[in-house]
């Protein structure tokens, strides 16, 4: 019950029209503040849209786009979309296909057609490049003459594969990065044989290497961050500069420096030989050991910083209280202090892992063939073979992993208060 009956009476006597007027004015004020806020953050929203969302959308689109045959054989592509796929095409489709294939050879587009069809089956590369020579110049009985000269075009499976490749969108690239493909004969999705499977093993290798690097960073970064948090402010700031110093050096320079240090005649092997610890140089470069060492060194600051920020906010009185109540110092540290740093560990480990799975330069320079990660194949398909579809599909694979990790991070770091508000 209100303690001011006079005010209550006054509020009760407010006319309904005035109440509506007040609520309308409040709504307008809130709308004006919302518009002002949107104008203030509009440059940031534009930056995120142009530099983040649009590239991600382009990657997702490229992984399913299938433009090669549509650009080189437009009439054949349109006719194939109307074909039922149950019997060989009619004479008109054979003639259209033959004429466009001849024109593609003259314009130089035959290579792109052969390249795209080779994704379905490697035999199509020879088939596509040899077919224009057998297309009759008079355009009469193209179907009969083409099948007689090139028997593969008399098989229904060849035309079904051509129809799949001519579709505007294709699941080929997304299936390929998980070692699946559409069988040419049966048109069913099947798993590649063990001797041809590649990308799932690369994905598992990438996840494993990123996990090992993350664990090494946690093992080294936690005590370092704890020690820094216990230093006086002036000394801690100076030491933090030393932690941040690698950020001021090029990634390629740091990686090349590790090649110098880890090679057979490098500083590390020379020192160990002089000290008598080893009797022959260790193989520390161009293998996984060198990759782990370099990646851990490069990514270590990314876990030290969030851990240090969390640890500086933890009062030492908690551990002291636990020890004063009879707990062992290590038990008090493990059961009282460490749980308060879980947020920093999770944030730092997630950041390190997400950066590690996308590493390219360090494994390429310090690793051998068995140490190359997904990013190596993304660069290969982008720069060497110009296969944008496969590069985009592999990028989509990494994007899915990062999004799943982000969802996991939200669930792990969600407090009971956040869950109650949701």
Order of alpha helices (4+ residues) and beta strands (2+ residues): alpha-alpha-alpha-alpha-alpha-alpha-alpha-alpha-alpha-alpha-alpha-beta-beta-alpha-alpha-alpha-alpha-alpha-alpha-alpha-alpha-alpha-alpha-alpha-alpha-alpha
